[in-house]
Amino acid sequence: MVIGAPNQELVNVNEVIRGMIVFLRSGATQFAVLIRTELAADVPQVMGDRVQLQQVLMNLMMNRVDAIKDVRATCKLTVQSQRGEDGQLLISVRDTRVGLPTRQADKIFQCVLYHQD
């Protein structure tokens, strides 16, 4: 598969989020995961590749659904967009499950390298 250069265009992130939720809602409902949004009306459009943004959001949302689908209680997945203090766009995907322990959070991006002689 050949991947071309990103298609740069102005993207309405709230539209992309809504589209991904429509796409994923039936699968999430099957696992008793409720999806909700908190989309700010004043978020700026961003220059980027719509398809890549869709893929990132889908991966984030599917990872959360996959992580919480075996919980016996109904869980909520919230996707939020907002304008940051410095005017930039902030997007978050969070759920109602217990998160990563604080003592492990600073190690999440560490990797272990093994040396083989």
N, C-alpha and C positions, 0 to 999 in steps of 0.2 A: 504494500500500500504506500503510495506516495502522498506525502502531506505537503501542501503548498504553503506559501507565505500567508500569514494571518490577514484576514480581510478587515482592514481598519475602517470603522464607521462610527458615527455617533449612536450610542446604545442607551436606551431607557432601561435601566437595571430593574426597576419595579415591574415593567412588562415581562422581562425575562424571568424574574422570580415567579410572577403569577402563572406564566406558561409552564414552568417546571412543576409547580404545585398541581396544576391540572393534570399534567402527565403522570405524576407520582401518587396522586391522592388515592386511587383505588387500591394500589399495592400497599400503601401505608395503612389504609382502613382495614385491610385483610388481617393485619397484625395488631390491631387495636391501637394504632398510632394516629393521633389527631394532629393535623397540620394547621397551623395558624400563621398569620402574617402580622407584622407591625411595620408597615411601609410608610415612611415619611413622604409627604407630598413635595417637599422642597429639595429632594436630592437632585444633584446635577446629572445630566447625561454624561457618559464617559466615552472616550475614544477607545475602541477596542474591537475585538473579534467576537461577534454575538455567539457563534457556535462554540468557541472556546469557553466563553463565560457560562453558557448553558451546561457544558460538560463539567466545569468546576462545580457549579451549584448542584448538578445532579449527583456528582460523586459525594459531595459533602452531605447532602440530604439522604442519599441511599446508605451511606456509612452510618449515619445516625439511626435510620430506620432499622438497619441490620443489627446494630448494637442494642437496640431496645426492644426488638420484636419478641424476644423470649421472656420478657417481664410479664408476670401474670396480670398486672394492673394496666389500665389504659394510661399511656404516656402521651405527652404533648411535645411536638416538634415545632419550634418557633423560628421563623426566618424574618429577620429584621433588616431594614435599611434606614440609614439616618445620615445626616450631614454632621461631620465632625467639627470641632471647634475651629479648626483651620480651614474649613470649607471643603475638605475632602470627603469622599463617599466612604461610609463604613457599612459593611454587610456582616451579619452574624447568623449562624445556624446553631441553635442550642436545643437541648431537650431537658426533660424533668428528671432524668436519672442522676444518681450520684456521680460526680465527675472523678477525674484523676486525683489521687491523693496529692496534697500540696508538696510533700517531700519528693514526689516523682515528677512533678510538673516541669522542674528545671532540667530534667534529664531526658525529656521526650525526644529531643532532636540529637541526642548523643548517639554515636555509633561505636561499635566495638570492632577494631581491626585485629585480625589474627595473622600472625606471621608464621609461615610454614617454611622450615628449612629444607 
